[in-house]
Amino acid sequence: MAKKNTKEKIFDVSIDLFSQYGYDGVSIRQIAKEVGIKESSIYNHYQSKESILESILSYYINEMLKEEAPVMQPKENLNMDFDHFYKEGSDRFISKLSEEKMMKITRIFLVESYHNEKIKKFVKEAIIGYAINGWEDLFNLMKEMNFIKKDADIKQLAESFYYYGLFLLYEHFIINYPEDDEKFLIDFKRRTTNHMKILFNSVKIDAKDKGKDYDLKNRENDESYNKTIRLEEEKDYLKVENLVRDAFWNVYRPGAYEHYIVHNLRDDSSFIKDLAYIIEGNDEIIGHINYSNGRLNLYKENRYGVDIKVSEGSGKATVLGPIAIDSKYQSNGYGSKLIRHTLKLAEDMNIPFIFVIGDEEYYSRFGFESASKYNIYLEETDTEDENPFFMIKILNGNENTLKNLDYDKGIFYNPEVFDVDEKMVDEFDENFEYKEKKVLEGQLDI
């Protein structure tokens, strides 16, 4: 076994102490004493006790997501029967949870969620929100593919599946603590599996009621199953532009600009080619997503109350969009698949955070939150208002990126290619089939 360095010792000792005495019950001095170093030496590795906690939470999530459970990749795994599908995910979760370090961290965030706002947010978004969204996507897909009843309440079903297991964790780590962990894990698997079977049997559609065999093992040949997510290629360009044009036509304004933006982005320095993905099925492009780098200017107020620019274009100010789904396939989860797939790739590319402009209710399911929470605002919007439609997602492991920037206010600017001339758009539109521009209720007031 490799010898631990000082930072690793601090990390492990902190987990032990936090799990025994609680986060607030442990001091930096106590951590240093257990590690066998001077208190001041800790700051060579961590800025604060809070930064140690953040690294522990990031470690937990990264370990859990090293190999995603089938529930987060439903279309790739629904070729197995549901019992086996569930068992695969359950076994992975329990295998990871059974590691001593992971058990201790689980107790930390379950206990501390009662009074620590940072941990409460972590549990709400990373532990509960992420999992519930995954189950919702799965059950929506199963409803679409006639595996479960059309009148099934998807959100209620997802919450019922997940919250029971969460309750068992609370019961073990709080109510029954200390209890034998090995015995608990065996019991946890048995109880959650039985619970799953009861719930699933209450909503599943029997094969005899479908009029044909819908055995999960034969879904590979189903037209609705064969969907592929891949990088956009040059041969896709015109099809993508047509798709984007149709998806946005007369939605936000008479006509559309988005297809022109997509066209120009490909030759712009802001374009992130490795995140331009499509989802297709049977040689038909169903959806498309783009990412690009804007500019984030940071300002600090001087003693006279004047905002002074302290940084221009700080970091990678990446923005998601445009994203478009063919109208025939909307509300079937394809947009969610594209977003989740590319966000994971963005994390692998070490992009620290991503902005998006859109419906806060929709994007919050992917972990986006109002950027005004971090005093960051969209160009040409009121910095006194929240602007909930302008959101940010801090990617795993980068929680301190913004905190470490010394600023009072940030202004995000879209790539210049997003600023379009209506006359130029009209000229570009001559390359496409004629569509009538209409003024409709609900369009932007521009």
C-alpha positions as CSV (number, residue, x, y, z in Angstrom):
1,M,0.0,0.0,0.0
2,A,1.4,3.4,-1.0
3,K,2.3,5.7,1.9
4,K,-0.2,8.6,2.4
5,N,1.0,12.1,1.8
6,T,0.0,14.9,4.3
7,K,-3.0,16.0,2.3
8,E,-4.4,12.5,2.1
9,K,-3.9,12.1,5.9
10,I,-5.7,15.4,6.5
11,F,-8.5,14.2,4.3
12,D,-8.9,10.8,5.9
13,V,-8.6,12.1,9.5
14,S,-11.2,14.8,8.8
15,I,-13.7,12.1,7.6
16,D,-13.1,10.1,10.7
17,L,-13.6,13.1,13.0
18,F,-16.5,14.6,11.2
19,S,-18.4,11.3,11.2
20,Q,-17.8,10.9,14.9
21,Y,-18.2,14.4,16.3
22,G,-20.0,16.3,13.6
23,Y,-18.6,19.0,11.3
24,D,-19.1,21.8,13.9
25,G,-17.7,19.7,16.7
26,V,-14.3,19.4,15.0
27,S,-11.7,22.2,14.9
28,I,-8.7,22.6,12.6
29,R,-6.5,22.3,15.7
30,Q,-8.0,18.9,16.4
31,I,-7.5,17.7,12.8
32,A,-3.9,18.8,12.9
33,K,-3.3,17.1,16.2
34,E,-4.7,13.8,14.9
35,V,-2.6,14.1,11.7
36,G,0.5,14.9,13.8
37,I,1.3,18.3,12.2
38,K,1.2,22.0,13.2
39,E,-2.2,23.7,12.8
40,S,-0.7,26.2,10.4
41,S,0.5,23.3,8.1
42,I,-3.0,22.4,7.2
43,Y,-3.3,25.7,5.3
44,N,-0.6,24.5,2.9
45,H,-3.1,22.0,1.6
46,Y,-6.6,23.4,2.4
47,Q,-7.7,27.0,2.7
48,S,-10.2,26.2,5.5
49,K,-12.2,23.6,7.3
50,E,-15.0,24.3,4.8
51,S,-12.7,23.5,1.8
52,I,-11.9,20.1,3.5
53,L,-15.6,19.4,3.7
54,E,-16.1,20.4,0.0
55,S,-13.4,18.0,-1.1
56,I,-15.0,15.2,0.9
57,L,-18.4,15.8,-0.7
58,S,-16.8,16.0,-4.2
59,Y,-14.9,12.7,-3.5
60,Y,-18.2,11.0,-2.6
61,I,-20.0,12.1,-5.8
62,N,-17.0,11.3,-8.0
63,E,-16.7,7.8,-6.5
64,M,-20.4,7.1,-6.9
65,L,-20.4,8.3,-10.6
66,K,-17.2,6.5,-11.7
67,E,-19.5,3.9,-13.3
68,E,-23.0,5.2,-13.7
69,A,-25.8,2.8,-12.7
70,P,-28.1,1.6,-15.5
71,V,-30.9,3.9,-14.3
72,M,-28.8,6.8,-15.6
73,Q,-28.4,5.1,-19.0
74,P,-31.9,3.6,-19.5
75,K,-31.9,3.2,-23.3
76,E,-28.5,1.5,-23.2
77,N,-29.7,-1.0,-20.6
78,L,-33.4,-1.6,-21.1
79,N,-32.5,-4.6,-23.1
80,M,-32.3,-6.5,-19.8
81,D,-35.4,-7.4,-17.9
82,F,-36.3,-5.0,-15.2
83,D,-35.4,-7.1,-12.2
84,H,-31.9,-7.6,-13.6
85,F,-31.8,-3.9,-14.6
86,Y,-32.5,-2.9,-11.0
87,K,-30.2,-5.5,-9.5
88,E,-27.3,-4.2,-11.6
89,G,-27.7,-0.7,-10.3
90,S,-28.4,-1.8,-6.7
91,D,-25.3,-4.0,-6.6
92,R,-23.1,-1.1,-7.9
93,F,-24.5,1.2,-5.3
94,I,-24.1,-1.2,-2.4
95,S,-20.6,-2.2,-3.5
96,K,-19.5,1.4,-3.5
97,L,-21.4,2.3,-0.2
98,S,-19.8,-0.7,1.6
99,E,-16.4,1.0,1.5
100,E,-15.6,2.2,5.0
101,K,-14.7,5.7,3.8
102,M,-17.9,6.0,1.8
103,M,-20.0,4.8,4.8
104,K,-18.5,7.5,7.0
105,I,-19.1,10.2,4.5
106,T,-22.7,9.0,4.1
107,R,-23.2,9.5,7.8
108,I,-21.6,12.9,7.7
109,F,-24.0,14.4,5.1
110,L,-27.1,12.6,6.6
111,V,-26.4,13.9,10.1
112,E,-25.2,17.4,9.1
113,S,-28.0,18.0,6.6
114,Y,-30.2,19.0,9.5
115,H,-28.2,22.2,10.4
116,N,-25.5,22.8,7.8
117,E,-26.8,24.7,4.8
118,K,-24.0,23.7,2.5
119,I,-24.6,20.0,3.2
120,K,-28.3,20.4,3.0
121,K,-27.9,21.8,-0.5
122,F,-25.6,19.0,-1.4
123,V,-28.1,16.4,-0.2
124,K,-31.0,18.1,-2.0
125,E,-29.3,18.5,-5.3
126,A,-26.5,15.9,-5.6
127,I,-28.0,13.1,-3.6
128,I,-31.8,13.4,-4.0
129,G,-32.3,15.6,-7.1
130,Y,-29.9,13.8,-9.4
131,A,-31.3,10.4,-8.5
132,I,-34.9,11.4,-8.7
133,N,-34.4,13.0,-12.2
134,G,-32.7,9.7,-13.3
135,W,-35.7,7.6,-12.2
136,E,-38.1,10.1,-13.8
137,D,-36.3,9.8,-17.1
138,L,-36.4,6.1,-16.8
139,F,-40.1,5.8,-16.0
140,N,-41.0,8.4,-18.7
141,L,-39.1,6.2,-21.2
142,M,-40.8,3.0,-19.9
143,K,-44.2,4.7,-20.3
144,E,-43.3,5.7,-23.9
145,M,-42.3,2.2,-24.7
146,N,-45.4,0.7,-23.1
147,F,-43.7,-1.1,-20.2
148,I,-45.8,0.8,-17.6
149,K,-49.3,2.1,-17.5
150,K,-50.1,5.4,-19.3
151,D,-51.8,6.8,-16.2
152,A,-48.8,6.1,-13.9
153,D,-47.8,9.2,-11.9
154,I,-44.1,9.4,-13.0
155,K,-42.9,11.8,-10.3
156,Q,-44.7,9.9,-7.5
157,L,-43.3,6.7,-8.8
158,A,-39.7,8.0,-8.9
159,E,-40.0,9.5,-5.4
160,S,-41.5,6.3,-4.0
161,F,-38.7,4.2,-5.5
162,Y,-35.9,6.4,-4.2
163,Y,-37.2,7.8,-0.9
164,Y,-37.6,4.4,0.7
165,G,-34.0,3.6,0.3
166,L,-33.1,7.1,1.6
167,F,-35.2,6.5,4.7
168,L,-33.4,3.2,5.3
169,L,-30.1,5.1,5.2
170,Y,-31.3,7.7,7.7
171,E,-32.7,4.8,9.9
172,H,-29.3,3.1,10.0
173,F,-26.9,6.1,10.3
174,I,-29.0,8.2,12.7
175,I,-31.7,6.2,14.5
176,N,-29.9,2.9,14.9
177,Y,-26.3,4.2,15.0
178,P,-24.0,2.5,15.7
179,E,-25.3,-0.7,14.1
180,D,-23.5,-3.4,12.3
181,D,-22.8,-2.0,8.8
182,E,-22.4,-5.4,7.0
183,K,-25.7,-6.6,8.4
184,F,-27.4,-3.4,7.4
185,L,-26.2,-3.6,3.8
186,I,-27.6,-7.1,3.4
187,D,-30.9,-6.0,4.9
188,F,-30.9,-2.8,2.8
189,K,-30.6,-4.8,-0.4
190,R,-33.3,-7.2,0.6
191,R,-35.8,-4.5,1.6
192,T,-35.2,-2.1,-1.3
193,T,-35.5,-5.0,-3.8
194,N,-38.8,-6.1,-2.3
195,H,-40.1,-2.6,-2.3
196,M,-39.1,-2.2,-5.9
197,K,-41.0,-5.3,-6.9
198,I,-44.2,-4.2,-5.2
199,L,-44.1,-0.7,-6.8
200,F,-43.2,-1.9,-10.3
201,N,-45.8,-4.7,-10.3
202,S,-48.4,-2.1,-9.5
203,V,-47.8,-0.1,-12.7
204,K,-46.3,-2.6,-15.2
205,I,-48.2,-3.7,-18.3
206,D,-48.5,-7.5,-18.7
207,A,-47.4,-8.8,-22.1
208,K,-50.9,-10.3,-22.6
209,D,-52.4,-6.8,-22.4
210,K,-50.2,-5.3,-25.1
211,G,-51.4,-7.2,-28.1
212,K,-47.8,-8.2,-28.9
213,D,-44.7,-9.3,-27.1
214,Y,-43.0,-6.4,-25.4
215,D,-40.3,-8.5,-23.7
216,L,-37.5,-6.2,-22.6
217,K,-34.9,-8.5,-24.0
218,N,-36.2,-7.9,-27.5
219,R,-36.3,-4.1,-27.5
220,E,-33.1,-3.8,-29.5
221,N,-35.1,-4.2,-32.6
222,D,-37.8,-1.7,-31.7
223,E,-37.8,1.5,-33.7
224,S,-38.2,3.7,-30.7
225,Y,-35.2,2.1,-29.0
226,N,-32.5,2.5,-31.6
227,K,-31.3,6.0,-30.9
228,T,-27.7,7.1,-31.0
229,I,-25.9,10.1,-29.5
230,R,-22.8,11.1,-31.5
231,L,-20.7,14.1,-32.5
232,E,-22.0,16.3,-35.2
233,E,-20.3,15.7,-38.6
234,E,-20.1,18.0,-41.6
235,K,-22.6,15.8,-43.5
236,D,-25.1,16.7,-40.7
237,Y,-24.8,20.5,-41.1
238,L,-27.8,21.2,-43.4
239,K,-30.1,18.8,-41.6
240,V,-29.2,20.3,-38.2
241,E,-29.8,23.8,-39.5
242,N,-33.2,22.8,-40.8
243,L,-34.0,21.0,-37.5
244,V,-33.0,24.1,-35.5
245,R,-34.9,26.4,-37.8
246,D,-38.1,24.4,-37.5
247,A,-37.8,24.0,-33.7
248,F,-37.5,27.7,-33.1
249,W,-39.6,29.1,-35.9
250,N,-42.1,31.7,-34.5
251,V,-41.4,30.6,-31.0
252,Y,-39.4,33.6,-29.5
253,R,-39.9,36.0,-32.5
254,P,-41.5,36.0,-35.9
255,G,-39.2,33.6,-37.8
256,A,-36.0,32.4,-36.1
257,Y,-32.3,33.4,-35.6
258,E,-31.0,30.2,-34.0
259,H,-30.2,28.2,-37.1
260,Y,-28.2,31.2,-38.4
261,I,-26.3,31.3,-35.1
262,V,-25.6,27.5,-35.3
263,H,-24.3,28.0,-38.9
264,N,-21.9,30.8,-37.9
265,L,-20.8,29.2,-34.7
266,R,-19.0,26.4,-36.5
267,D,-16.4,28.8,-37.9
268,D,-16.1,30.9,-34.8
269,S,-13.3,30.7,-32.2
270,S,-15.9,30.5,-29.4
271,F,-17.3,27.2,-30.7
272,I,-16.6,24.0,-28.7
273,K,-16.6,21.4,-31.4
274,D,-16.1,18.5,-29.0
275,L,-19.5,19.3,-27.4
276,A,-21.6,19.7,-30.6
277,Y,-23.7,16.5,-30.5
278,I,-26.7,15.1,-32.2
279,I,-29.1,12.3,-31.3
280,E,-30.4,10.3,-34.2
281,G,-32.5,7.2,-35.0
282,N,-33.0,5.4,-38.2
283,D,-30.9,7.9,-40.1
284,E,-33.0,10.8,-38.9
285,I,-31.6,13.6,-36.7
286,I,-33.9,14.0,-33.7
287,G,-32.0,16.6,-31.7
288,H,-28.9,18.8,-31.6
289,I,-26.9,20.7,-28.9
290,N,-24.1,23.3,-29.0
291,Y,-21.7,24.8,-26.5
292,S,-19.5,27.8,-26.9
293,N,-17.3,30.1,-24.8
294,G,-18.6,33.6,-23.9
295,R,-16.9,36.2,-21.8
296,L,-17.2,36.8,-18.0
297,N,-16.1,40.2,-16.8
298,L,-15.6,40.7,-13.0
299,Y,-16.0,43.9,-11.2
300,K,-15.2,45.1,-7.7
301,E,-16.7,48.1,-6.0
302,N,-14.2,50.7,-4.8
303,R,-14.6,52.8,-1.7
304,Y,-16.6,55.4,-3.7
305,G,-19.2,52.9,-4.8
306,V,-17.9,52.7,-8.4
307,D,-17.6,49.3,-10.1
308,I,-14.0,48.7,-11.3
309,K,-13.3,46.0,-13.8
310,V,-10.8,43.6,-12.1
311,S,-10.8,40.8,-14.7
312,E,-12.0,40.4,-18.3
313,G,-12.9,37.1,-19.8
314,S,-12.1,35.3,-16.6
315,G,-12.0,31.5,-16.8
316,K,-14.0,29.4,-19.3
317,A,-17.4,31.2,-19.5
318,T,-19.0,28.3,-21.3
319,V,-22.7,28.6,-22.4
320,L,-25.1,25.8,-23.4
321,G,-27.2,26.4,-26.5
322,P,-28.8,26.4,-28.9
323,I,-30.4,23.1,-28.2
324,A,-33.2,21.8,-30.4
325,I,-35.4,18.7,-30.6
326,D,-37.5,17.9,-33.6
327,S,-41.1,18.8,-32.8
328,K,-42.2,15.2,-33.5
329,Y,-40.0,13.9,-30.7
330,Q,-40.4,16.6,-28.1
331,S,-41.4,15.6,-24.5
332,N,-39.8,12.2,-24.9
333,G,-36.6,12.8,-22.9
334,Y,-34.3,13.3,-25.9
335,G,-33.3,16.8,-24.8
336,S,-32.5,15.5,-21.3
337,K,-30.3,12.7,-22.8
338,L,-28.3,15.2,-24.9
339,I,-27.9,17.6,-21.9
340,R,-26.8,14.9,-19.4
341,H,-24.4,13.3,-22.0
342,T,-22.7,16.5,-22.9
343,L,-22.5,17.8,-19.3
344,K,-20.6,14.7,-18.3
345,L,-18.2,15.3,-21.2
346,A,-17.8,18.9,-20.1
347,E,-16.8,17.7,-16.7
348,D,-14.2,15.4,-18.3
349,M,-12.9,18.4,-20.2
350,N,-12.4,20.2,-16.8
351,I,-14.8,23.0,-17.7
352,P,-15.5,24.6,-14.3
353,F,-19.0,25.9,-14.8
354,I,-21.6,26.3,-17.6
355,F,-24.2,29.1,-18.2
356,V,-27.6,28.6,-19.8
357,I,-30.4,31.0,-20.7
358,G,-33.8,29.3,-20.5
359,D,-36.7,27.9,-18.4
360,E,-35.5,27.6,-14.8
361,E,-37.9,24.8,-14.1
362,Y,-36.6,22.7,-16.9
363,Y,-32.8,23.3,-16.4
364,S,-32.9,23.0,-12.6
365,R,-33.4,19.3,-13.0
366,F,-29.8,19.2,-14.4
367,G,-28.4,21.1,-11.4
368,F,-28.5,24.6,-12.9
369,E,-29.4,27.4,-10.4
370,S,-29.8,31.2,-10.7
371,A,-26.5,32.8,-11.6
372,S,-27.5,35.8,-9.5
373,K,-26.9,33.6,-6.4
374,Y,-23.2,34.1,-7.3
375,N,-23.7,37.8,-8.2
376,I,-23.3,37.0,-11.9
377,Y,-25.7,38.6,-14.4
378,L,-26.4,38.4,-18.1
379,E,-25.3,41.3,-20.3
380,E,-27.9,44.1,-20.7
381,T,-30.1,42.8,-17.8
382,D,-30.9,44.5,-14.5
383,T,-28.3,43.5,-11.9
384,E,-30.7,44.3,-9.1
385,D,-33.1,41.5,-10.2
386,E,-32.6,37.8,-9.8
387,N,-33.1,37.0,-13.6
388,P,-34.0,33.3,-12.9
389,F,-33.8,32.5,-16.6
390,F,-30.0,33.1,-16.5
391,M,-28.5,30.1,-14.8
392,I,-25.2,28.5,-13.9
393,K,-24.2,24.9,-13.2
394,I,-21.0,24.4,-11.1
395,L,-19.5,21.2,-12.3
396,N,-18.2,18.5,-9.9
397,G,-15.0,19.4,-8.1
398,N,-15.0,23.1,-9.0
399,E,-17.1,24.5,-6.2
400,N,-14.3,26.8,-5.1
401,T,-13.6,28.3,-8.6
402,L,-15.9,31.3,-8.2
403,K,-15.3,31.7,-4.5
404,N,-11.6,32.1,-5.1
405,L,-12.2,34.9,-7.6
406,D,-12.1,38.3,-5.8
407,Y,-15.2,40.2,-7.2
408,D,-18.4,41.8,-6.2
409,K,-20.3,41.4,-9.5
410,G,-19.8,39.5,-12.7
411,I,-21.3,40.2,-16.2
412,F,-21.6,37.4,-18.7
413,Y,-21.4,38.2,-22.4
414,N,-22.6,35.7,-25.0
415,P,-20.1,35.0,-27.9
416,E,-20.3,37.9,-30.4
417,V,-21.7,35.4,-33.0
418,F,-24.9,35.4,-31.0
419,D,-25.5,39.0,-32.1
420,V,-27.2,38.8,-35.5
421,D,-28.4,41.2,-38.1
422,E,-32.0,40.5,-39.1
423,K,-31.3,41.4,-42.7
424,M,-28.4,38.8,-42.8
425,V,-30.8,36.2,-41.3
426,D,-33.3,36.9,-44.0
427,E,-30.7,36.5,-46.7
428,F,-29.5,33.2,-45.1
429,D,-33.2,32.0,-45.0
430,E,-33.3,32.1,-48.8
431,N,-31.3,28.8,-48.7
432,F,-34.3,27.1,-47.0
433,E,-37.8,26.2,-47.8
434,Y,-40.2,29.1,-47.3
435,K,-41.9,29.4,-43.9
436,E,-44.3,32.2,-43.0
437,K,-43.2,34.5,-40.2
438,K,-46.0,35.1,-37.6
439,V,-46.5,37.4,-34.7
440,L,-47.8,35.1,-31.9
441,E,-48.7,35.6,-28.3
442,G,-45.9,34.7,-25.9
443,Q,-43.1,35.8,-28.2
444,L,-40.3,38.0,-26.7
445,D,-41.0,41.8,-26.7
446,I,-38.1,42.8,-29.0
